[in-house]
Every structure is written in structure tokens, then in C-alpha cells.
């Protein structure tokens, strides 16, 4: 064990949370992290607003395309490594270690715990892409996975397999590693709940200096742009749904109105904190999602149930070919979809990881990994299979808007599917409400996480600070939508890819640090096992 790790494993008093924090205007400011993060974001927003939207969009798209082309192998193999790493922890003796110590007990019921991590981890994307993505792959809307011939049985299989590939164990493994690292170092070692703490075994006391500041600043920027992408997608889908269901014609103005409304509700939620706000909304969210899913399965069981089995088989069949970036003839599709998705998951990982860490005390490493990776993947598979299977069936059988014209507007695809089902208006209204709740839970949980990072790792940051970051999140989403115009999705993606690249490297180093930390805890469990056997 190196000297830094020895010191860390027995003494964590060198850094007291808040020792260099300053109380100003009701904020608990960790000077370098708060000031630089806020300054960079505000400077970026002002620059984008002052520049011609077309020029800003072209610059962002050029940056995104350059990163995707030059670092595609890095993103692809990193995502593969995170799965292998998580599986290794699950099967190793380290899996018996309990977050918070061997006598720690869970603070939330299993159902509430799973609801919170799922609502935070999936968010709006579950509703936005569950119909649009499989349909896009099947119809060659923007390339096909592995260059499969569109509108064929093989295309149908790959459409569902590739969708699950992007929403399954790869992404959740990324979340699990970040969340486990943060939870372990905070609850087992007594370090601040901040990204820098996860690197103490490697960088020692530099974690409390500029090296740690840079890590936390990257985490804040990555989180904000990852959230902004999802909030932008949510605003697009909610606006399209409202226009479609109620016969309105709101455009960018309505999107800004939706963002303002949701940001306001998110502010009320972050003021109430975890139990009074986020936990309550997450439980409502999961209940509403379950009702919607159950109803869709009930009215389309002859399509939905076989689709679940077929998607599970397709996922298992295609996960290896889709994971291998070498010798691909579909490089454009891989860059536009898979590389972006891995950058998006990485961008969300500080936010989701820290949020999951905050609510996961008392779980063993093995229980944690199974819950964070396997259970959400299974739920996602069922959801994507049902909605995606119905959408592709409508295309195949020439039913409704999708059957007649294919994929025309991805933000309306879900509602086009509903139009061909019974009780379409009721289901559409419920889905709009669900999008808004997903929107709110993503924003408020993200604000709580950024509050913690920018206040030096404190669990409960002052209310003005929570309000500030909730407003910043909404502002980024609004500006990116305004810049993007009709190509808003591409503009939103650009920020995600730019921040996801450096943070992927941070996550790889985090894996090494986590192993170092867990190994210091293992002797306690080995001693207990020997004593029990005597």
C-alpha cells in the first residue's frame, strides 16, 4: 500500500468540508469550483447568444464531428471496459463490502431506491427515443446498424438490438462505477461527497488543491451539458405533444415556456430536498410510467409480449458485433449514434452517479452493482420492446402516420403511434405529463448534485444556490434550442460530446482509484469471516 493510501485509509481530517468555502449572498461557495464553473457557463451562454446562430451551430457541429471521428475507438473501448470492470467487482471478494461500513443499513426502501435511481438515470430519453430510435434504424432514417438492409427481418432484429445496446448494460455500468466510487469514499472513508474524493488514493492531498478543483469543474460542466441535452429533448417532445393533442401551433416560444415552467417546478422541488421533493416525484414518476406501460401492453399484448422476447434475443445476439469498433462498414452510423450515446452517458455520470451515491448507503457492492445495472436494463428492455415493437409493427403493416409516411418528426413519433391505438388522446395527455415529470426529476436531482460539488461536497447546500443551478440548467437548454433551430438536436449533442471526452478519461482513472480504496476495506470483512468460522 502506498503512503498516500495508508494516510488516507486511517486519517481523513486533512480536509474539512467547507474550510475554504465562503458564505456570500446566501450561497455556500467553494471558491474555485463555483466561480470558474459558473463563469465558464455564463461566458459560454453569452458568447453563443452574441454570435449568429448559424455560425455558432456550425462551430459546435464541427467540434462534435471532429471528436467523434478522432476518438471513436477511445469511446467504444472505454464503454466496453466499464462493463468488464463492473462484472469483475460483482464476482470478486470486494463485492461483499457494504457502503457505509459492515454495520450500515439502507436509508430508503428498495422500491423507493430503485425508483429514484431509475428516474434520475433514464429521464426524458426513455420516452423520446423508445419509439423514434427503433423506427429510425428499421427505416434507414439516419443510417442502419451494421449496414443492414432496411425494412427486412434482419433490420427489425438489429433495430431492437441496437436500441437496447445503447440503453442497456454499457450505460448503466458507467453510472454504477461513478456512483459506487462516490458512495464508497463518502460513506466508508468519510471524505466529501464530491468527484475529487474518488481520486484520493492516487493523487493524495492534491485532491484538495487545483487537481481536485479541475476534476470537479469538469464534472459540473459535463453534468450541465448532459442535462441540457435531455431537457432540450423533453421541451421538444412536450411542445410537439401539446401542439398535436390540442391542435396548437406553438414553436420555439412554447418550447421556452415549457422550459421555464419545468424549471420553476424543479426549483420548488430542490427547495424541499431529497425526501420532500426528488423522492416524492420519483415515486410518482415510476407509478405513472408503470400505469402507462401496463395499459399499452394490455391494448397491444399480441404485439408487445412477443416483442419483449424477440428484443431480448436480439440484444444478446448483436451486443458483441455492435461493441466491436474495428472493421465497421457503418462508421457514420456508429459515430452518429453509438459514440454520441457513450459520450451522453458519460456526461450524465457525475450527476446520476452522485445522486445514486447519496441514496445508496447500506447496500453491499454486489447488491449495488446488480441493482444499478441489471434491474434498470431489464425494465428498459421491457419498455423499449413494447413501444419500439409497436412502432415497427405499424411501419410493417402500413398503419397510421408511421405506416404511411415513416419517420418524419422524431419529437412526434410517440404521438403518431398513439394515434393508431385506442384512447389515443388520454394516453397522449398522460405521456405529456410523464415527460414533464421526467423533466422535473432530471432538473431537480441534477441541481442538488451540482450544489454538492460546488459547495465542496456538502450534502445540503443553501437554497439560493439550488435555485441558481436549476436556473442555469434551464438557460443552457433554452439557448442550445434557440441556436439549433430546426437542427436543435445536433446542437445539443455537440456540448455533450465535447464535455464527455475528457470525462471519459477521468472515469478510467477512477476505476484504478476505486480498486485501491476497496482493497483497504477488505481486511475488515476477511477478519469478520475468520472470527465467525472459529
C-alpha positions as CSV (number, residue, x, y, z in Angstrom):
1,X,0.0,0.0,0.0
2,X,1.5,3.4,-1.0
3,X,2.0,6.1,1.6
4,X,-0.9,8.3,0.3
5,X,-3.3,5.4,0.6
6,X,-2.0,4.5,4.1
7,X,-2.6,8.0,5.2
8,X,-6.0,8.2,3.5
9,X,-7.1,4.9,5.0
10,X,-6.5,6.0,8.6
11,X,-6.8,9.7,8.6
12,X,-9.3,11.9,6.7
13,X,-9.0,15.0,8.8
14,X,-6.7,16.9,6.4
15,X,-9.7,18.3,4.5
16,X,-12.6,19.6,6.4
17,X,-15.7,20.2,4.2
18,X,-16.2,23.9,3.9
19,X,-12.8,25.0,5.2
20,X,-12.3,27.2,2.2
21,X,-15.9,27.9,1.5
22,X,-17.3,31.4,1.7
23,X,-20.8,32.5,2.6
24,X,-22.0,35.1,0.2
25,X,-25.5,36.2,-0.8
26,X,-26.9,33.1,0.8
27,X,-24.5,30.8,-1.2
28,X,-22.0,28.4,0.2
29,X,-19.3,28.9,-2.3
30,X,-16.3,26.6,-2.8
31,X,-14.4,29.4,-4.5
32,X,-12.5,27.9,-7.4
33,X,-15.1,25.3,-8.4
34,X,-18.2,27.5,-8.0
35,X,-16.6,30.6,-9.5
36,X,-14.9,29.0,-12.5
37,X,-17.8,26.7,-13.3
38,X,-20.4,29.4,-13.2
39,X,-18.1,31.9,-15.0
40,X,-17.4,29.4,-17.9
41,X,-21.1,28.5,-18.3
42,X,-22.3,32.2,-18.3
43,X,-19.4,33.2,-20.6
44,X,-20.4,30.3,-23.0
45,X,-24.1,31.3,-22.9
46,X,-23.3,35.0,-23.6
47,X,-20.9,34.1,-26.4
48,X,-23.5,31.8,-28.1
49,X,-26.2,34.5,-27.7
50,X,-24.0,37.2,-29.3
51,X,-22.8,35.1,-32.2
52,X,-25.0,34.5,-35.3
53,X,-27.0,31.3,-34.6
54,X,-25.9,29.6,-37.8
55,X,-22.2,30.4,-37.1
56,X,-22.5,29.0,-33.6
57,X,-24.3,25.9,-34.8
58,X,-21.7,25.2,-37.5
59,X,-18.8,25.7,-35.0
60,X,-20.4,23.3,-32.5
61,X,-21.2,20.7,-35.1
62,X,-17.6,20.9,-36.4
63,X,-16.2,20.3,-32.9
64,X,-18.6,17.4,-32.4
65,X,-17.8,15.7,-35.7
66,X,-14.0,16.1,-35.2
67,X,-14.2,14.5,-31.7
68,X,-16.4,11.6,-32.9
69,X,-14.0,10.9,-35.8
70,X,-10.8,11.1,-33.9
71,X,-11.8,9.5,-30.6
72,X,-14.3,6.9,-31.7
73,X,-12.1,3.9,-30.6
74,X,-11.5,5.6,-27.3
75,X,-15.2,6.0,-26.5
76,X,-16.1,2.5,-27.8
77,X,-13.4,0.5,-25.9
78,X,-13.8,2.6,-22.7
79,X,-17.5,1.7,-22.6
80,X,-16.6,-2.0,-23.1
81,X,-14.0,-1.8,-20.3
82,X,-16.5,-0.4,-17.8
83,X,-18.7,-3.4,-18.3
84,X,-15.8,-5.8,-17.7
85,X,-14.7,-3.8,-14.7
86,X,-18.2,-3.8,-13.1
87,X,-18.5,-7.5,-13.7
88,X,-15.2,-8.1,-12.1
89,X,-16.3,-6.2,-8.9
90,X,-19.5,-8.2,-8.8
91,X,-17.8,-11.6,-8.9
92,X,-14.8,-10.7,-6.7
93,X,-14.5,-10.8,-2.9
94,X,-14.8,-7.0,-3.0
95,X,-18.5,-7.5,-3.7
96,X,-19.2,-8.2,0.0
97,X,-18.1,-4.8,1.1
98,X,-21.0,-2.7,2.4
99,X,-21.4,1.0,1.6
100,X,-21.1,2.9,4.9
101,X,-19.4,0.1,6.8
102,X,-20.3,-3.5,7.6
103,X,-23.0,-2.4,10.1
104,X,-24.6,0.2,7.9
105,X,-28.3,-0.1,7.0
106,X,-30.3,1.1,4.0
107,X,-31.9,4.5,4.4
108,X,-34.6,4.0,1.8
109,X,-36.9,1.2,0.9
110,X,-35.7,-0.9,-2.1
111,X,-38.7,0.3,-4.2
112,X,-38.1,4.0,-3.5
113,X,-34.3,3.4,-4.1
114,X,-34.9,1.8,-7.4
115,X,-37.4,4.5,-8.4
116,X,-35.1,7.3,-7.6
117,X,-32.1,5.8,-9.5
118,X,-34.2,4.9,-12.5
119,X,-35.9,8.3,-12.7
120,X,-32.6,10.1,-12.4
121,X,-30.7,7.8,-14.7
122,X,-33.1,7.5,-17.7
123,X,-35.1,10.7,-17.6
124,X,-36.7,12.0,-20.7
125,X,-34.8,9.9,-23.2
126,X,-36.9,6.8,-22.3
127,X,-40.0,8.4,-23.8
128,X,-38.3,10.4,-26.5
129,X,-36.3,7.5,-28.1
130,X,-38.3,4.4,-27.2
131,X,-40.3,4.8,-30.4
132,X,-38.1,7.0,-32.6
133,X,-34.9,5.1,-32.3
134,X,-36.0,1.6,-33.4
135,X,-38.1,3.1,-36.2
136,X,-35.1,5.2,-37.4
137,X,-32.9,2.1,-37.5
138,X,-35.5,0.0,-39.3
139,X,-36.3,2.6,-41.9
140,X,-32.8,3.9,-42.5
141,X,-33.8,7.4,-41.3
142,X,-30.2,8.2,-40.4
143,X,-28.2,5.1,-41.4
144,X,-28.6,1.5,-40.3
145,X,-26.6,-0.5,-37.7
146,X,-24.0,-2.8,-39.3
147,X,-25.3,-1.6,-42.7
148,X,-28.2,-4.0,-42.6
149,X,-30.8,-3.8,-45.4
150,X,-33.7,-1.6,-44.1
151,X,-37.3,-2.9,-44.0
152,X,-36.2,-6.6,-43.5
153,X,-36.5,-9.1,-40.7
154,X,-32.8,-8.6,-40.0
155,X,-33.3,-4.9,-39.9
156,X,-36.1,-5.4,-37.4
157,X,-33.9,-7.6,-35.2
158,X,-31.0,-5.1,-35.3
159,X,-33.3,-2.1,-34.7
160,X,-34.3,-3.5,-31.4
161,X,-30.9,-5.0,-30.6
162,X,-29.1,-1.7,-31.3
163,X,-31.6,0.3,-29.3
164,X,-31.1,-1.9,-26.3
165,X,-27.3,-1.8,-26.9
166,X,-27.5,2.0,-26.4
167,X,-29.8,1.9,-23.4
168,X,-28.6,-1.3,-21.7
169,X,-25.7,-2.5,-19.6
170,X,-23.0,-0.3,-21.2
171,X,-24.6,2.9,-20.0
172,X,-25.6,1.6,-16.6
173,X,-22.1,0.2,-16.0
174,X,-20.8,3.8,-16.4
175,X,-23.3,5.0,-13.8
176,X,-22.5,2.2,-11.4
177,X,-18.8,2.9,-11.4
178,X,-19.2,6.6,-10.7
179,X,-21.9,6.1,-8.1
180,X,-20.0,3.3,-6.3
181,X,-16.8,5.3,-6.2
182,X,-18.6,8.4,-4.7
183,X,-20.6,6.4,-2.2
184,X,-17.6,4.3,-1.0
185,X,-15.3,7.3,-0.4
186,X,-18.0,9.4,1.2
187,X,-19.7,6.8,3.5
188,X,-16.8,4.4,4.2
189,X,-13.9,6.8,4.3
190,X,-15.7,10.0,5.5
191,X,-14.5,12.1,2.5
192,X,-16.6,14.9,1.0
193,X,-19.3,13.7,-1.4
194,X,-17.5,15.2,-4.4
195,X,-15.8,13.8,-7.5
196,X,-12.3,14.7,-6.2
197,X,-12.7,12.4,-3.3
198,X,-12.7,9.4,-5.5
199,X,-9.2,10.1,-6.6
200,X,-7.6,10.5,-3.2
201,X,-5.8,7.1,-3.3
202,X,-4.0,8.2,-6.4
203,X,-3.3,11.9,-6.0
204,X,-3.4,12.2,-2.2
205,X,-3.7,15.7,-0.8
206,X,-3.7,17.2,-4.3
207,X,-7.3,16.2,-4.3
208,X,-7.9,19.3,-2.2
209,X,-5.9,21.6,-4.4
210,X,-6.1,22.5,-8.1
211,X,-6.0,19.0,-9.4
212,X,-9.2,18.3,-7.4
213,X,-10.7,21.6,-8.5
214,X,-10.2,20.7,-12.2
215,X,-11.9,17.3,-11.7
216,X,-14.9,18.9,-10.0
217,X,-15.2,21.7,-12.6
218,X,-15.2,19.0,-15.4
219,X,-17.9,17.2,-13.5
220,X,-20.0,20.3,-13.3
221,X,-19.6,21.2,-17.0
222,X,-20.3,17.6,-18.0
223,X,-23.4,17.4,-15.9
224,X,-24.8,20.7,-17.1
225,X,-24.4,19.9,-20.8
226,X,-25.7,16.3,-20.3
227,X,-28.7,17.6,-18.5
228,X,-29.3,20.4,-21.1
229,X,-29.5,17.8,-23.9
230,X,-32.2,15.9,-22.1
231,X,-34.1,19.0,-21.1
232,X,-33.9,20.2,-24.7
233,X,-35.3,16.9,-25.9
234,X,-38.0,17.0,-23.3
235,X,-39.0,20.5,-24.3
236,X,-39.2,19.5,-27.9
237,X,-41.3,16.4,-27.2
238,X,-43.6,18.1,-24.7
239,X,-44.2,21.0,-27.1
240,X,-44.8,18.7,-30.0
241,X,-47.2,16.6,-28.0
242,X,-49.2,19.7,-26.7
243,X,-49.5,21.0,-30.3
244,X,-50.5,17.6,-31.6
245,X,-53.1,16.8,-28.9
246,X,-54.6,20.2,-28.5
247,X,-54.3,21.5,-32.1
248,X,-52.0,24.4,-31.2
249,X,-49.1,25.8,-33.3
250,X,-46.5,26.8,-30.7
251,X,-42.9,26.8,-31.8
252,X,-39.7,28.0,-30.2
253,X,-41.7,30.3,-27.9
254,X,-43.7,27.4,-26.5
255,X,-40.5,25.4,-26.0
256,X,-39.1,28.2,-23.9
257,X,-42.3,28.4,-22.0
258,X,-42.1,24.6,-21.2
259,X,-38.5,25.0,-20.0
260,X,-39.5,28.0,-17.9
261,X,-42.5,26.1,-16.3
262,X,-40.5,23.0,-15.6
263,X,-37.6,25.0,-14.2
264,X,-40.0,26.7,-11.8
265,X,-41.4,23.4,-10.6
266,X,-37.9,22.0,-10.3
267,X,-36.9,24.9,-8.1
268,X,-39.8,24.2,-5.8
269,X,-38.6,20.6,-5.7
270,X,-35.0,21.3,-4.9
271,X,-36.1,23.7,-2.1
272,X,-37.8,20.7,-0.5
273,X,-34.7,18.5,-0.8
274,X,-34.4,14.7,-1.4
275,X,-37.3,13.4,0.7
276,X,-39.8,16.1,0.2
277,X,-39.1,16.8,-3.5
278,X,-37.0,14.4,-5.6
279,X,-38.1,11.2,-3.8
280,X,-41.7,12.1,-4.0
281,X,-41.6,13.0,-7.7
282,X,-39.5,9.9,-8.5
283,X,-42.2,7.6,-6.9
284,X,-45.0,9.5,-8.7
285,X,-42.9,9.2,-11.9
286,X,-42.4,5.4,-11.7
287,X,-46.1,4.9,-10.8
288,X,-47.3,6.9,-13.8
289,X,-44.8,5.1,-16.1
290,X,-46.0,1.7,-14.8
291,X,-49.6,2.6,-15.5
292,X,-48.8,3.8,-19.0
293,X,-46.7,0.7,-19.8
294,X,-49.3,-1.7,-18.4
295,X,-52.1,0.0,-20.4
296,X,-50.1,-0.1,-23.7
297,X,-49.3,-3.8,-23.1
298,X,-52.9,-4.5,-22.3
299,X,-54.3,-3.0,-25.6
300,X,-51.4,-4.4,-27.8
301,X,-50.5,-7.6,-26.0
302,X,-50.4,-9.6,-29.2
303,X,-47.5,-7.3,-30.5
304,X,-45.9,-6.2,-27.2
305,X,-45.4,-9.6,-25.5
306,X,-43.6,-11.3,-28.5
307,X,-41.6,-8.2,-29.0
308,X,-40.1,-8.4,-25.4
309,X,-38.8,-11.9,-26.1
310,X,-37.5,-11.0,-29.6
311,X,-35.7,-7.9,-28.3
312,X,-34.0,-9.9,-25.5
313,X,-32.7,-12.4,-28.1
314,X,-31.7,-9.6,-30.5
315,X,-29.8,-7.8,-27.7
316,X,-27.9,-10.9,-26.8
317,X,-27.2,-11.7,-30.5
318,X,-25.9,-8.3,-31.5
319,X,-24.2,-6.9,-28.4
320,X,-20.8,-8.3,-29.4
321,X,-20.8,-7.1,-33.1
322,X,-22.1,-3.7,-32.1
323,X,-19.4,-3.4,-29.3
324,X,-16.5,-4.0,-31.7
325,X,-15.5,-0.8,-33.5
326,X,-12.9,-2.3,-35.8
327,X,-13.7,-3.1,-39.5
328,X,-17.1,-1.5,-39.4
329,X,-18.7,-0.5,-42.6
330,X,-21.3,1.6,-40.8
331,X,-18.8,4.1,-39.3
332,X,-21.1,7.0,-40.0
333,X,-23.9,5.3,-38.1
334,X,-21.6,4.3,-35.3
335,X,-20.3,7.9,-34.9
336,X,-23.7,9.5,-35.1
337,X,-25.4,7.1,-32.7
338,X,-23.1,4.9,-30.5
339,X,-20.2,7.3,-30.0
340,X,-22.7,10.0,-29.1
341,X,-24.6,7.8,-26.7
342,X,-21.4,6.8,-24.8
343,X,-20.5,10.5,-24.5
344,X,-24.0,11.2,-23.3
345,X,-23.9,8.5,-20.7
346,X,-20.5,9.7,-19.5
347,X,-21.8,13.3,-19.4
348,X,-24.7,12.2,-17.2
349,X,-22.5,10.0,-15.0
350,X,-21.3,12.7,-12.4
351,X,-24.9,13.8,-11.9
352,X,-26.5,10.4,-11.8
353,X,-23.6,8.8,-10.0
354,X,-23.6,11.3,-7.2
355,X,-27.4,11.2,-6.9
356,X,-27.4,7.4,-6.7
357,X,-24.5,7.6,-4.2
358,X,-26.5,9.9,-1.9
359,X,-29.3,7.4,-1.6
360,X,-27.4,4.1,-1.6
361,X,-25.9,3.9,1.9
362,X,-26.2,0.4,3.4
363,X,-26.1,-1.6,0.2
364,X,-23.3,-4.1,-0.5
365,X,-21.1,-3.6,-3.6
366,X,-22.6,-6.8,-5.1
367,X,-26.2,-5.7,-4.4
368,X,-25.4,-2.2,-5.6
369,X,-24.0,-3.4,-9.0
370,X,-26.9,-5.8,-9.6
371,X,-29.5,-3.2,-8.8
372,X,-27.8,-0.3,-10.7
373,X,-27.0,-2.3,-13.9
374,X,-29.2,-5.4,-14.2
375,X,-32.6,-4.2,-12.9
376,X,-32.8,-0.9,-14.9
377,X,-31.6,-2.7,-18.0
378,X,-34.4,-5.3,-17.6
379,X,-37.0,-2.6,-17.1
380,X,-35.6,-0.6,-20.1
381,X,-35.7,-3.7,-22.3
382,X,-39.4,-4.2,-21.5
383,X,-40.2,-0.6,-22.1
384,X,-38.2,-0.2,-25.4
385,X,-39.5,-3.6,-26.6
386,X,-43.1,-2.7,-26.1
387,X,-43.0,0.8,-27.6
388,X,-40.4,0.1,-30.3
389,X,-42.1,-3.2,-31.3
390,X,-45.5,-1.5,-31.8
391,X,-43.9,1.3,-33.8
392,X,-42.1,-1.1,-36.2
393,X,-45.3,-3.2,-36.5
394,X,-47.2,-0.1,-37.6
395,X,-44.5,0.6,-40.3
396,X,-44.6,-3.0,-41.5
397,X,-48.4,-3.2,-41.7
398,X,-48.8,0.4,-43.1
399,X,-50.8,1.5,-40.0
400,X,-51.3,5.2,-39.2
401,X,-48.8,8.0,-39.8
402,X,-45.8,5.8,-39.4
403,X,-47.1,3.3,-41.9
404,X,-48.0,5.9,-44.4
405,X,-45.0,8.3,-44.2
406,X,-42.4,6.7,-41.9
407,X,-40.4,8.8,-39.5
408,X,-40.9,12.4,-40.3
409,X,-40.6,14.3,-36.9
410,X,-38.8,12.4,-34.1
411,X,-40.4,14.5,-31.4
412,X,-43.9,13.5,-32.6
413,X,-43.2,9.8,-33.3
414,X,-44.6,8.6,-29.9
415,X,-47.8,10.5,-30.5
416,X,-48.1,9.2,-34.1
417,X,-48.0,5.7,-32.6
418,X,-50.7,6.6,-30.1
419,X,-53.0,7.9,-32.9
420,X,-53.3,4.4,-34.2
421,X,-54.2,3.0,-30.7
422,X,-57.5,3.1,-28.7
423,X,-57.9,6.0,-26.3
424,X,-55.1,7.9,-28.0
425,X,-56.0,11.3,-26.6
426,X,-56.0,10.1,-23.0
427,X,-52.7,8.2,-23.4
428,X,-51.1,11.2,-25.1
429,X,-52.0,13.5,-22.3
430,X,-50.7,11.1,-19.7
431,X,-47.4,10.9,-21.7
432,X,-47.1,14.6,-21.9
433,X,-47.4,14.7,-18.1
434,X,-44.9,11.9,-17.8
435,X,-42.4,13.8,-20.0
436,X,-42.8,16.9,-17.8
437,X,-42.3,14.8,-14.6
438,X,-39.2,13.2,-16.0
439,X,-38.1,16.7,-17.0
440,X,-38.5,17.9,-13.4
441,X,-36.8,15.0,-11.7
442,X,-33.8,15.3,-14.0
443,X,-33.5,19.0,-13.3
444,X,-34.0,19.0,-9.6
445,X,-31.8,15.9,-8.9
446,X,-29.1,17.5,-11.2
447,X,-29.3,20.7,-9.3
448,X,-28.8,19.0,-5.9
449,X,-25.8,17.2,-7.3
450,X,-24.2,20.4,-8.7
451,X,-24.9,22.2,-5.4
452,X,-22.9,19.5,-3.6
453,X,-20.0,19.7,-6.0
454,X,-19.8,23.5,-6.0
455,X,-20.1,23.7,-2.2
456,X,-17.1,21.5,-1.6
457,X,-19.0,18.2,-1.1
458,X,-21.7,19.3,1.3
459,X,-24.9,17.3,1.3
460,X,-27.3,20.2,1.9
461,X,-26.3,23.4,0.1
462,X,-28.2,26.6,0.8
463,X,-31.5,27.1,-1.0
464,X,-30.3,30.2,-3.1
465,X,-27.5,28.0,-4.5
466,X,-30.0,25.3,-5.5
467,X,-32.2,27.9,-7.3
468,X,-29.2,29.3,-9.1
469,X,-28.1,26.0,-10.7
470,X,-31.7,25.0,-11.6
471,X,-32.0,28.3,-13.5
472,X,-28.6,27.7,-15.2
473,X,-29.7,24.3,-16.4
474,X,-32.9,25.7,-17.9
475,X,-30.9,28.5,-19.5
476,X,-28.4,26.2,-21.2
477,X,-31.3,24.1,-22.7
478,X,-33.1,27.2,-23.9
479,X,-30.0,28.7,-25.5
480,X,-29.0,25.5,-27.2
481,X,-32.5,25.0,-28.6
482,X,-32.5,28.6,-29.9
483,X,-29.1,28.2,-31.6
484,X,-30.0,24.9,-33.1
485,X,-33.3,25.9,-34.7
486,X,-34.5,23.0,-36.8
487,X,-31.2,21.2,-36.1
488,X,-31.5,21.7,-32.4
489,X,-30.7,18.0,-31.7
490,X,-27.3,18.3,-33.3
491,X,-26.5,21.5,-31.4
492,X,-27.5,19.8,-28.1
493,X,-25.3,16.8,-29.0
494,X,-22.2,19.0,-29.5
495,X,-22.0,20.1,-25.9
496,X,-22.4,16.6,-24.7
497,X,-19.6,15.1,-26.9
498,X,-17.2,18.0,-26.0
499,X,-17.6,17.5,-22.3
500,X,-17.8,13.7,-22.4
501,X,-14.4,13.3,-24.0
502,X,-12.2,14.5,-21.1
503,X,-14.5,13.0,-18.5
504,X,-14.2,9.5,-20.0
505,X,-10.5,9.7,-19.2
506,X,-11.4,10.8,-15.7
507,X,-13.7,7.7,-15.3
508,X,-10.9,5.3,-16.4
509,X,-8.6,6.7,-13.7
510,X,-11.5,6.5,-11.2
511,X,-11.6,2.7,-11.7
512,X,-8.0,2.4,-10.5
513,X,-8.7,4.6,-7.5
514,X,-11.8,2.6,-6.6
515,X,-9.9,-0.7,-6.6
516,X,-7.2,0.9,-4.3
517,X,-9.9,2.1,-1.9
518,X,-11.9,-1.1,-1.8
519,X,-8.8,-3.2,-1.1
520,X,-8.2,-1.2,2.1
521,X,-11.7,-2.2,3.4
522,X,-11.5,-5.9,2.5
523,X,-9.4,-7.0,5.6
524,X,-12.2,-5.9,7.9
525,X,-14.6,-8.4,6.1
526,X,-11.9,-11.1,6.0
527,X,-11.3,-10.8,9.7
528,X,-15.0,-11.0,10.4
529,X,-15.3,-14.1,8.3
530,X,-12.5,-15.8,10.2
531,X,-13.9,-14.9,13.6
532,X,-17.3,-16.3,12.5
533,X,-15.8,-19.6,11.5
534,X,-14.0,-20.1,14.8
